[in-house]
Amino acid sequence: MNSFNFILMQKPILILGACGQIGTELTYALREKHGNDVIIASDIREGNEHLMKSGPFELLDATDYNALEGIIAYYEISEVYLMAAMLSATAEKFPMRAWHLNMNSLFNVLNLAKEQKIDKIFWPSSIAVFGPNTPVNNTPQNTIMEPTTVYGISKQSGERWCHYYHKKYGVDVRSVRYPGLISYKTMPGGGTTDYAIEIFHSALSKGRYTCFLNKDTKLPMMFMDDAIRATLQLMESNATKIGIRSSYNLSAMSFTPQEIAKSIQRLLPEFEMSYAPDFRQDIADSWPSSIDDSKARSDWGWQPGFNLEKTTEIMLENLKT
């Protein structure tokens, strides 16, 4: 255990997987909102220097129940954000490891909440829960879900377990189905939508990019600031407003690789795009093109703030420095 002192102006919050793409920015956002010392970051490895110095950090394997229980007891944790996961493209290479991490970590926090050792859980799902038989356009909240990837299968299973633990044991677990996420602050973590971050780095460093998806593969995407804001908004909402305990559809924009290339070319006219689809194309082809998130909008007031053009401008501006 580290030696940070914290004042209990509010109960401490634990982030599992704090060094990942979403976890890093979520840690920063929660520390800015609540104060550094009450946000306990943890991961199986250390993070960047800023994250490590900004507040308490614990080396922790989220699949180790006893270690997790010990950290929760030591800090008197009230909420857990479970961001530790193996993403879609990486999980296809290591399916059993992905299943172990993605499922056992979830069971650990659900069981700790069942035993009333924590009060509230955030667990992210994904558009990967859908499959080739799901309606592609404006995918409904409740629809056919036949995922074809290890990641998607684990997320679909996790959704059902979250719903079960809430219904049977009253566990306050909340979730959103993240689309592809775009950020200039962290590098992608092995997902099928990673091209939408790589393309900006490559545009600035090389003036060209070879995409691993076809030019017309349209997928739901979101700027990271929107994803973090949605996460906090959901967690801060009154429990009576949370009508879905599996996972909420969440949407902001949808675009193709060709469309993001054209958006970059408005600001960098010399940028060149080429295409060399790999195994990730089959994954992307099983996912929706656009998402109906009307339940999130009506239940807890979700509204996105970033479109493709605004995202492109912010990404290029910040990556130049």
C-alpha positions as CSV (number, residue, x, y, z in Angstrom):
1,M,0.0,0.0,0.0
2,N,1.3,3.5,-0.8
3,S,1.5,6.3,1.7
4,F,-0.9,8.9,0.2
5,N,-3.0,10.6,2.8
6,F,-6.6,11.3,1.8
7,I,-9.3,13.4,3.5
8,L,-12.7,11.7,3.3
9,M,-14.6,14.6,1.9
10,Q,-16.2,11.9,-0.1
11,K,-15.8,8.1,-0.1
12,P,-12.8,6.9,-2.1
13,I,-13.3,5.5,-5.6
14,L,-11.2,2.7,-7.1
15,I,-10.3,2.5,-10.8
16,L,-9.3,-1.0,-12.1
17,G,-7.3,-0.8,-15.3
18,A,-6.4,2.8,-14.8
19,C,-3.5,2.7,-17.2
20,G,-5.5,1.8,-20.2
21,Q,-6.8,4.0,-22.9
22,I,-10.1,4.9,-21.2
23,G,-8.9,4.3,-17.6
24,T,-6.1,6.9,-17.8
25,E,-8.4,9.7,-18.9
26,L,-11.1,8.6,-16.5
27,T,-8.6,8.8,-13.7
28,Y,-7.7,12.3,-14.6
29,A,-11.3,13.4,-14.9
30,L,-12.3,11.9,-11.5
31,R,-9.3,13.4,-9.8
32,E,-10.1,16.8,-11.2
33,K,-13.7,16.5,-10.1
34,H,-13.2,15.0,-6.6
35,G,-9.6,15.6,-5.7
36,N,-6.5,13.5,-6.3
37,D,-6.3,11.7,-3.0
38,V,-9.7,10.0,-3.0
39,I,-9.3,8.5,-6.5
40,I,-7.3,5.3,-6.2
41,A,-5.8,4.2,-9.5
42,S,-4.8,0.6,-10.0
43,D,-3.5,-1.6,-12.7
44,I,-1.4,-4.7,-13.3
45,R,1.4,-2.4,-14.5
46,E,2.4,1.2,-13.8
47,G,1.1,4.0,-15.9
48,N,2.6,7.2,-17.2
49,E,4.5,9.6,-14.9
50,H,1.6,12.1,-14.6
51,L,-0.9,9.4,-13.6
52,M,1.5,7.9,-11.1
53,K,2.4,11.2,-9.4
54,S,-1.1,12.7,-9.4
55,G,-2.6,10.5,-6.7
56,P,-2.6,7.1,-5.0
57,F,-1.7,4.1,-7.2
58,E,-1.8,0.4,-6.4
59,L,-0.3,-2.5,-8.5
60,L,-3.3,-4.8,-8.6
61,D,-4.5,-7.8,-10.7
62,A,-8.3,-7.3,-11.0
63,T,-8.7,-11.1,-11.3
64,D,-7.2,-11.6,-7.9
65,Y,-10.2,-11.5,-5.5
66,N,-8.3,-11.5,-2.3
67,A,-6.0,-8.7,-3.4
68,L,-8.9,-6.7,-4.7
69,E,-10.9,-7.2,-1.5
70,G,-7.8,-6.1,0.5
71,I,-7.5,-2.8,-1.4
72,I,-11.2,-2.1,-1.1
73,A,-11.1,-2.6,2.7
74,Y,-7.9,-0.6,3.2
75,Y,-9.2,2.5,1.4
76,E,-12.8,2.0,2.4
77,I,-13.8,2.1,-1.3
78,S,-17.4,3.0,-2.2
79,E,-17.4,2.9,-6.0
80,V,-15.4,0.8,-8.5
81,Y,-14.8,1.6,-12.1
82,L,-13.8,-1.7,-13.8
83,M,-11.9,-0.6,-16.9
84,A,-9.5,-3.6,-17.1
85,A,-10.2,-5.7,-20.2
86,M,-8.5,-7.2,-23.2
87,L,-9.9,-5.6,-26.4
88,S,-11.3,-7.1,-29.6
89,A,-8.2,-7.5,-31.8
90,T,-5.9,-8.6,-29.0
91,A,-8.5,-10.9,-27.6
92,E,-8.7,-12.8,-30.8
93,K,-5.0,-13.7,-30.4
94,F,-5.3,-14.8,-26.8
95,P,-8.9,-16.0,-26.3
96,M,-8.6,-17.8,-23.0
97,R,-6.6,-15.0,-21.4
98,A,-9.2,-12.5,-22.6
99,W,-12.0,-14.5,-21.2
100,H,-10.2,-14.9,-17.9
101,L,-9.5,-11.2,-17.5
102,N,-12.8,-9.9,-18.9
103,M,-15.1,-12.2,-16.9
104,N,-13.3,-13.0,-13.7
105,S,-12.6,-9.3,-13.0
106,L,-16.3,-8.6,-13.4
107,F,-17.4,-11.5,-11.1
108,N,-15.0,-10.2,-8.5
109,V,-16.6,-6.7,-8.3
110,L,-20.1,-8.0,-8.6
111,N,-19.5,-10.4,-5.7
112,L,-17.9,-7.7,-3.6
113,A,-21.0,-5.5,-4.2
114,K,-23.3,-8.5,-3.4
115,E,-21.5,-8.8,-0.1
116,Q,-22.1,-5.0,0.4
117,K,-18.4,-4.3,0.5
118,I,-18.8,-1.6,-2.3
119,D,-21.9,0.5,-3.1
120,K,-21.7,1.1,-6.9
121,I,-20.0,-0.3,-10.0
122,F,-19.3,1.0,-13.4
123,W,-18.5,-1.7,-16.0
124,P,-18.2,-0.8,-19.7
125,S,-19.7,-2.9,-22.4
126,S,-19.2,-2.4,-26.2
127,I,-20.8,-2.4,-29.6
128,A,-18.9,-5.7,-29.9
129,V,-21.9,-7.4,-28.3
130,F,-23.7,-7.1,-31.6
131,G,-23.2,-9.4,-34.5
132,P,-23.8,-10.0,-38.2
133,N,-27.5,-10.6,-37.7
134,T,-28.0,-7.4,-35.7
135,P,-29.8,-4.5,-37.6
136,V,-26.9,-2.5,-39.0
137,N,-28.4,1.0,-39.1
138,N,-29.7,2.7,-36.0
139,T,-29.2,-0.5,-34.0
140,P,-31.9,-0.6,-31.2
141,Q,-31.2,-0.9,-27.5
142,N,-32.9,-4.4,-27.5
143,T,-32.1,-6.5,-30.5
144,I,-30.5,-9.6,-31.8
145,M,-27.0,-10.1,-30.2
146,E,-24.9,-12.8,-31.7
147,P,-21.3,-11.6,-31.2
148,T,-18.6,-13.4,-33.2
149,T,-15.5,-12.3,-31.3
150,V,-14.1,-13.4,-27.9
151,Y,-14.4,-9.8,-26.7
152,G,-18.0,-9.5,-27.8
153,I,-19.0,-12.8,-26.3
154,S,-17.4,-11.7,-22.9
155,K,-19.2,-8.4,-23.0
156,Q,-22.6,-9.9,-23.9
157,S,-22.1,-12.4,-21.1
158,G,-21.1,-9.6,-18.8
159,E,-24.2,-7.6,-19.6
160,R,-26.4,-10.5,-18.6
161,W,-24.6,-11.1,-15.4
162,C,-24.9,-7.4,-14.5
163,H,-28.6,-7.5,-15.1
164,Y,-28.8,-10.7,-13.0
165,Y,-26.9,-9.4,-10.0
166,H,-29.0,-6.2,-10.0
167,K,-32.3,-8.1,-10.2
168,K,-31.4,-10.9,-7.7
169,Y,-29.1,-9.1,-5.3
170,G,-29.8,-5.4,-5.8
171,V,-26.3,-4.6,-7.0
172,D,-26.1,-1.0,-8.2
173,V,-24.1,-1.7,-11.5
174,R,-24.2,0.7,-14.4
175,S,-22.9,0.3,-17.9
176,V,-22.7,1.8,-21.4
177,R,-21.8,0.2,-24.7
178,Y,-18.9,2.2,-25.9
179,P,-18.4,2.8,-29.6
180,G,-14.9,3.2,-31.0
181,L,-13.1,5.9,-29.0
182,I,-10.7,8.6,-30.2
183,S,-8.2,10.4,-28.0
184,Y,-5.0,12.4,-28.4
185,K,-3.9,11.8,-24.8
186,T,-3.5,8.0,-24.9
187,M,-2.6,5.4,-27.5
188,P,-5.1,2.8,-28.6
189,G,-5.2,-0.5,-26.8
190,G,-5.7,-3.3,-29.3
191,G,-9.2,-2.6,-30.7
192,T,-10.7,-2.8,-34.1
193,T,-11.4,0.9,-34.2
194,D,-7.7,1.8,-33.4
195,Y,-7.3,3.2,-37.0
196,A,-9.2,6.3,-36.0
197,I,-6.4,7.3,-33.7
198,E,-3.5,5.9,-35.6
199,I,-4.5,7.9,-38.7
200,F,-3.9,11.3,-36.9
201,H,-0.5,10.3,-35.7
202,S,0.5,9.0,-39.1
203,A,-0.9,12.0,-40.9
204,L,1.3,14.4,-38.9
205,S,4.4,12.2,-38.8
206,K,4.4,10.7,-42.3
207,G,1.7,12.5,-44.3
208,R,0.1,9.2,-45.2
209,Y,-1.7,6.2,-43.6
210,T,-2.5,2.6,-44.6
211,C,-5.8,1.6,-43.0
212,F,-6.5,-2.0,-41.9
213,L,-10.2,-1.5,-42.8
214,N,-11.9,-1.0,-46.1
215,K,-12.6,2.6,-47.1
216,D,-16.4,2.3,-46.8
217,T,-16.5,0.5,-43.4
218,K,-18.8,2.7,-41.3
219,L,-18.6,2.3,-37.6
220,P,-20.0,4.2,-34.5
221,M,-17.3,6.4,-33.0
222,M,-16.9,8.9,-30.2
223,F,-14.4,11.5,-29.0
224,M,-13.0,10.5,-25.6
225,D,-14.2,13.6,-23.8
226,D,-17.8,12.6,-24.7
227,A,-17.2,9.0,-23.4
228,I,-15.8,10.2,-20.1
229,R,-18.6,12.7,-19.7
230,A,-21.2,10.0,-20.4
231,T,-19.6,7.7,-17.9
232,L,-19.6,10.3,-15.1
233,Q,-23.1,11.4,-16.0
234,L,-24.5,7.9,-15.7
235,M,-22.7,7.3,-12.4
236,E,-24.0,10.5,-10.9
237,S,-27.6,10.0,-12.0
238,N,-30.2,9.0,-9.4
239,A,-30.6,5.3,-9.3
240,T,-34.3,5.7,-10.1
241,K,-33.4,7.0,-13.5
242,I,-31.4,4.0,-14.5
243,G,-33.9,1.8,-16.2
244,I,-31.3,-0.5,-17.9
245,R,-29.0,-2.6,-15.8
246,S,-27.4,-4.6,-18.6
247,S,-25.8,-1.8,-20.7
248,Y,-27.0,1.4,-22.5
249,N,-26.5,2.0,-26.1
250,L,-24.3,5.1,-26.5
251,S,-23.7,7.1,-29.7
252,A,-22.1,10.3,-31.0
253,M,-21.1,9.9,-34.7
254,S,-20.5,7.3,-37.4
255,F,-18.0,7.5,-40.2
256,T,-15.9,5.5,-42.6
257,P,-12.1,5.5,-43.0
258,Q,-12.6,7.4,-46.3
259,E,-14.7,10.1,-44.5
260,I,-12.1,10.6,-41.7
261,A,-9.4,10.8,-44.4
262,K,-11.3,13.6,-46.2
263,S,-11.8,15.4,-42.9
264,I,-8.1,15.4,-42.3
265,Q,-7.4,16.5,-45.9
266,R,-9.4,19.6,-45.3
267,L,-6.7,20.7,-42.9
268,L,-3.8,18.7,-44.4
269,P,-4.4,18.7,-48.1
270,E,-1.3,16.6,-48.9
271,F,-2.4,13.7,-46.7
272,E,-2.6,10.4,-48.5
273,M,-4.7,7.4,-47.5
274,S,-4.4,3.7,-48.7
275,Y,-6.1,0.5,-47.6
276,A,-4.9,-2.9,-46.7
277,P,-7.7,-4.7,-44.8
278,D,-6.6,-7.5,-42.4
279,F,-8.3,-9.8,-39.9
280,R,-9.9,-6.8,-38.2
281,Q,-12.1,-6.3,-41.3
282,D,-14.2,-9.4,-40.4
283,I,-14.7,-8.0,-36.9
284,A,-15.8,-4.6,-38.1
285,D,-18.2,-6.2,-40.6
286,S,-20.0,-7.9,-37.8
287,W,-20.7,-4.5,-36.0
288,P,-23.4,-1.9,-36.5
289,S,-22.9,1.3,-38.6
290,S,-25.0,3.5,-36.3
291,I,-26.6,3.2,-32.9
292,D,-29.9,4.2,-31.4
293,D,-29.1,5.6,-28.0
294,S,-32.6,7.1,-27.3
295,K,-32.9,5.3,-24.0
296,A,-29.7,6.9,-22.6
297,R,-31.0,10.3,-23.8
298,S,-34.4,9.9,-22.2
299,D,-33.4,8.1,-19.0
300,W,-30.4,10.2,-17.9
301,G,-30.1,13.1,-20.4
302,W,-27.2,12.0,-22.6
303,Q,-26.2,14.3,-25.4
304,P,-23.0,14.1,-27.4
305,G,-20.8,17.2,-27.9
306,F,-18.4,16.3,-30.7
307,N,-18.8,15.5,-34.4
308,L,-16.2,14.3,-36.9
309,E,-15.1,17.8,-38.0
310,K,-14.6,19.1,-34.4
311,T,-12.8,15.9,-33.4
312,T,-10.4,16.1,-36.4
313,E,-9.5,19.7,-35.5
314,I,-8.9,18.9,-31.9
315,M,-6.9,15.8,-32.6
316,L,-4.6,17.5,-35.2
317,E,-4.1,20.6,-33.1
318,N,-3.1,18.7,-29.9
319,L,-0.9,16.1,-31.6
320,K,1.1,18.8,-33.3
321,T,2.6,19.9,-30.0
